[in-house]
Amino acid sequence: MTITRSCVLTLCLVCTGLFLGEAISAADWARFRGPNGSGVSLDDAAVPAKWDANTNLKWKTALPGPGLSSPIVVGDRVFVTCWSGYGVDRRDPGDQQNLRRHLVCLDRKTGNELWNKTIEPVLPEDEYRGMFAENGYASHTPVSDGERVYVFFGKSGLYAFDLDGNQLWQKSVGTESDPMGWGSASSPILYEDLVIVTAAAESESLVAFNKITGEQEWKQEAGYLTGTWGTPALVNVDGDRQDLVIAIPGEVWALNPATGKLRWYCQGIDSNSMCASVITHDGIVYVVGGRNGGTLAVRAGGKGDVTRSHTLWTENDSGRISTPLYVNGRIYWVSRKTLNCIDAESGERQYRMRLTGGSTPAATPPTENRRGGRRGRGRGRGSDYSSPVVADGKLYYVTRAGECYVLELGDKAKQLAVNRFGPDSGEFSASPAISDGELFVRSSKFLFCVADDK
């Protein structure tokens, strides 16, 4: 068909192991938003609720350049991507010939750099105009199977490295641009022996490669992928089947991850863009929409159009960019410094809570977009890009200004702290990573490791 438009935690870990490989442990955070993109830590280690530049900060390491990608943690190593040479100074972007991408590996215990692989770009790249237009440079979070690390750099392609930094292979997935020139941001994921890439901007396709050889195994092209910045997730349909699920503008798709063939689809969020990733729990897929609003839950499975048969509920809440969380029967997300909580079974709103104690986003001068219109200046701190994560019953959320909110979840959330790393720490657009009681947060300048210093 042509495409149209905790025991539970343990079970999740077992299912995650099907595609992440035996080398990944419960404490690892090996892809965007951790195990299957859930944003929920599978280990029980407590993460500090309060810190600053002098307290509970294990280390702080300068990075070679900015990036919107999140760090991942694999054993005793932390991986993060950056860019340099072009688009670093918003007043003077410079020459694209100087653009470089970096995959940086740090020692988890000390924060010391173990290696830094510099990658020359495929040019021309999307012109740097700030804000979303920087997404194609270093917005895709790496993924690892515990033996190799895979990193996607948009037009420059997909790369595989071993954990010592030796390049194993590189493959192109296209060099096109999305109509708005915002670049791409979807992160690669693993399924069994495949690396799956959402090349929405580069070739309007989903592409799977053999993770060992780099040979292309399948490619599914679909024009409606344009406007998609979310990352797919795997959902268990029954004991023998997993579906690869992704939300696009207007629909939710489920593909056979082994072949790329469409299995089912349903009506999704009415929007021209889909920034948030889907999340799954107990065979149900949850989607939170953006500017136009919209939330939905759909039971995985079936064949063809399952809108009427499998959609469980739809509501009109808005999520903007943030990807939600499933925690104890509730769905949480943060939008415009407001925590939203809805019931996962019905979609009904439970409560909304304003985050307090942070700064008011400063107004930024407008600039022209490519059609001559006026919009906010790039990297404006009024637009928060990161998504919340959860460990030990606490939610962690980082604003673009570097305010790190910590909330205790329950029938009513309780704000425990708002933390900062100190002045001149850069801008924060990435979602944190959590591993074995440590919180890893990256900014445009640094990677921080938060841990109990007692």
QUICORWO-V952314 format. One record per backbone hydrogen bond with DSSP energy under -0.5 kcal/mol. NH is the residue of the N-H (numbers start at 0). CO is the residue of the C=O. Records with the same first field share a line. If there is no record, write none. Layout:
BEGIN
NH: CO ; CO
END
This chain:
BEGIN
9: 5
10: 6
11: 7
12: 8
13: 9
14: 10
15: 11
16: 12
17: 13 ; 14
18: 15
19: 15
20: 16
22: 144
23: 20
27: 24
28: 72
33: 30
36: 33
37: 34
38: 32
40: 389
41: 25
51: 54
57: 55 ; 448
58: 448
60: 446
62: 444
67: 137
68: 137
71: 78
72: 28
73: 76
76: 73
77: 105
78: 71
79: 103
81: 101
82: 65
83: 99
86: 92
89: 87
91: 88
97: 94
98: 95
99: 83
100: 118
101: 81
102: 116
103: 79 ; 101
104: 114
105: 77
106: 111
107: 75 ; 105
110: 106
113: 104
114: 104
116: 102
117: 115
118: 100
120: 98
122: 120
132: 129
133: 130
134: 131 ; 181
136: 133
137: 133
138: 134
140: 138
142: 149
143: 29
144: 147
145: 147
148: 160
149: 142
150: 158
152: 156
155: 152
156: 153
157: 170
158: 150
159: 168
160: 148
161: 165
162: 146
164: 161
167: 159
168: 159
170: 157
172: 173
175: 201
180: 177
188: 195
190: 193
193: 190
194: 208
195: 188 ; 193
196: 206
198: 196 ; 204
199: 197
202: 198
203: 198 ; 199
204: 198
205: 219
206: 196
207: 217
208: 194
209: 214
210: 192
213: 209
216: 207
217: 207
219: 205
220: 218
221: 203
224: 221
225: 222
227: 224
228: 226 ; 273
229: 273
232: 244
234: 242
236: 234 ; 240
237: 240
240: 237
242: 234
243: 254
244: 232 ; 242
245: 252
247: 250
249: 268
250: 247
251: 265
252: 245
253: 263
254: 243
255: 260
256: 241 ; 254
258: 255
259: 255
262: 253
263: 253
264: 303
265: 251
267: 249
270: 268
273: 226
277: 230
278: 285
280: 283
283: 280
284: 297
285: 278
286: 295
288: 293
292: 289
293: 316
294: 314
295: 286
296: 312
297: 284
298: 309
299: 282
303: 262
305: 264 ; 303
309: 305
310: 305 ; 306
311: 296
312: 296
314: 294
318: 288
321: 318
324: 331
326: 324 ; 329
329: 326
330: 341
331: 324
332: 339
334: 337
337: 334
338: 352
339: 332
340: 350
341: 330
342: 347
343: 328
346: 342
349: 340
350: 340
352: 338
354: 336
366: 374
368: 372
371: 368
374: 366
376: 364
379: 376
382: 379
383: 381
388: 395
389: 38
390: 393
393: 390
394: 406
395: 388
396: 404
398: 402
401: 398
403: 401 ; 418
404: 396 ; 402
405: 416
406: 394
407: 413
408: 392 ; 406
413: 407
415: 405 ; 413
416: 405
418: 403
419: 50
424: 421
427: 399
428: 426
429: 441
432: 439
434: 437
437: 434
438: 449
439: 432
440: 438 ; 447
442: 445
443: 426
444: 424
446: 60
447: 440
448: 58
449: 438
450: 55
END
